[in-house]
Amino acid sequence: MKYILLTITAIIIMSASLAKAQTAEIMFNRGNFNINKGKFEDAIKNFNDALALDTAYYKAYHGRATAELSLSMFKEAIKDYSHAIALKFNFAESFYARGLAKLAVNDMEGACRDFHQAHDFGLKEAMDMMDQYCR
């Protein structure tokens, strides 16, 4: 009987976690949709909702940072790209985009480090930025 109760409890917890993750993904997808439509403030709200459901959702940090970058919210974007990188260290796209945000705040050294890291993780277009800004 005890085993059955533990099994049922585990199933309920796993189901709730799965539903939460699926809802976070729905909010993430809405955020991407709004970015594509140029509705960056709405996208930020969607990514905030996704992160409220799953604080380890590195793609939502990246998405929110992309919306922030589009709104010239450079310091916020750098912070969110850094969160995405902390959660997935080899996320080349976040290194690259954080480099762009650092360029916007005249942190050339930091931008070049990020472009180099993005390139090391396989993002070939980072080389163009390195050639332009880091030589």
N, C-alpha and C positions, 0 to 999 in steps of 0.2 A: 504494500500500500504506500509506504514511504517513497519507494522507488518511482511509483506511478505519479505521485504528487510532484516529485522533483523533475520528472520528465515533462509533465504538463507545464510546470512553471518555466522550464527551459524553453519549451516550444513557444509559449506566450511571449517571453522576453525576446526571443529570436524574431518572431513575427513582428513585434513592435519595432525592433531595430531595423528590420527590412523595410517596413512601411515608412519609417522616418527617412531612411536613405533614399527611397524612391521619391518621396516628397521633396527632399533636398535636390535631387536630380531634376525634378520638374521645375523647381524654382530656378535652378541653374540654366536650364534650357530656355526658360522665359527671359532670363537675363541676356543670354546670347541673342535671342530674337530681338530684344529691345536695342541691343548694341547695333545689330544689323540695320535696324530702322532709324538709328541716330537718336534714340530716346535714352540718353545716357543716365539721366537721373532715375528713370524708371528701372533701368538695368541695375543700378546700384541698390535700389530697394529690393529687387529680386535676389541679387546675390547676398544681401544682408539676411533675407529670409532663409536662403539656403544655408548660410553659415549659422544662423540661430538653431537650425535643426542638426547640423553636422559641423562642428568647429574644426574638424580635421579635413575638410573638403578643399584640398589645395587648388582644384580647378576654379572653385568659387572665389577664392582670394585672387587668383589670376584674372578672372573675369571682372571682378570689381575694380581691380587695379587698372585694367584696360579701359573701363568706363571713366575712371578718375583721370587717367592720362588724357583721354579725349576731351575732358573738361578742364585741362590744364591744372589739375589738382596734383601737382608733381610729388610733393612730400607724402601725400596720402598714398599715391600710386607706388612710390618706392617702398613704403611700409608694407603694403599688401603684397607686392611682388616678393618682398623679403619673407613674408609669412608663407607664401606658396613654396618658395625655395627651401625654407626650413622644414616643410612637410614632405617635400620631394626634391632632394638635393640635386638631382640630375635633370631638372626641368629647364631645358635649354631656352624655351620660349620666354620663361619668366626672367632668366638672366638677361636675355637680349632686350626685352621690353624695359626691364629695370635700368639697363644701360641707356636706353633712349630717355627715360625720365631723368636720369642723372645728367645727361647732356643738357637737358632743359634747365637744370639748376646750376650749370657750369661746374659740375664735378667731373672733370675730364678723366682724372685718374681712376675714379670709381667706375665711370662708364667703360673705360678701356678694359678694366679688370673683368667687368661683366660681359663685354663682347667676347673677350678671350675665352672666358668660361663657357659661354654659349657655343662658341666654335668648337671647343674641346669636347662638348657634349653632342656635337654632330650638326649644329645649325650652320650651314654653309654661308648663308647671307650675312652672318656676323663678320665674316672676313671683309666684306665691303665697308662696314662701319670701322673696322680696325684700320683698313687702308686709308680711309678718309680722315679719321680723328686720332689715331694712335701711333703714328709714325713720326 
